[in-house]
Amino acid sequence: MRPALPARYPVHVVLRVVAAVGNLRRRRLYHAVREATLTAARSGKIRIVHLSLQRTHVHLLVEANGKEALAKGMQGFQISAAKHINAALSHALPGPRRRGTVFPDRYHAAMITSPRQARHALSYVLNNWRKHGEDVREVARGWRIDWYSSAAMFPDWAEYGDEVWLWRWPPTYETLWVYRPGTWLLREGWKRHGATISCRDVPAATRRVVKAGGRA
């Protein structure tokens, strides 16, 4: 049984996918998850503030008015994401439509209760691609932020103002459907430990040092 969830506390949620789904960091699957963020926004049960797609899992920062709203909202998000991911995979591959499992287990959720924890969660989710080395892959070496996340919607990057053209998303890019934070912790509280977050931060203190321009 999940503990009570006061509405003032956001939650860091992790969803893992089955191996058969393959790499989530593909354009079709990004759009599939984007549709699920729209479904979640329409339902009004949860507010997804930030989200990032990694190869095998999804990170979300979520706000909800209690544990029941969180459970129902996450259930709706998972059902929608699974439906759209299966449709995307079916379109890409020959044969019958895929109807298999997408998310094998219940989601993992960690309540965020302090400004320091909120700051860590924001950096961890938005910069998680650097933890997994996605930023050194050929396709992403020129990226400053992760386009498979809601990083483009975060207004407090330390590097804003430097080479503005690097922050403009491509004309065909569609952002994820996310909310402005409603909880004090994700809106203002995290700033007690610094007013901005660097897009070059590497979560989990790996040995790499990311230089300006996104290259390691």
WOBELDA-V506050 format. One record per helix or strand. SS is the DSSP state (@ for helix, = for strand). FROM is the first residue (numbers start at 1). TO is the last residue. If there is no record, write none. Layout:
BEGIN
SS,FROM,TO / SS,FROM,TO
END
This chain:
BEGIN
=,11,16 / @,19,21 / @,27,43 / =,46,53 / =,57,64 / @,67,92 / =,108,111 / @,115,126 / @,128,131 / @,134,136 / @,138,140 / =,149,149 / @,151,153 / =,157,157 / @,164,167 / @,184,187 / @,189,193 / =,197,197 / @,203,205
END
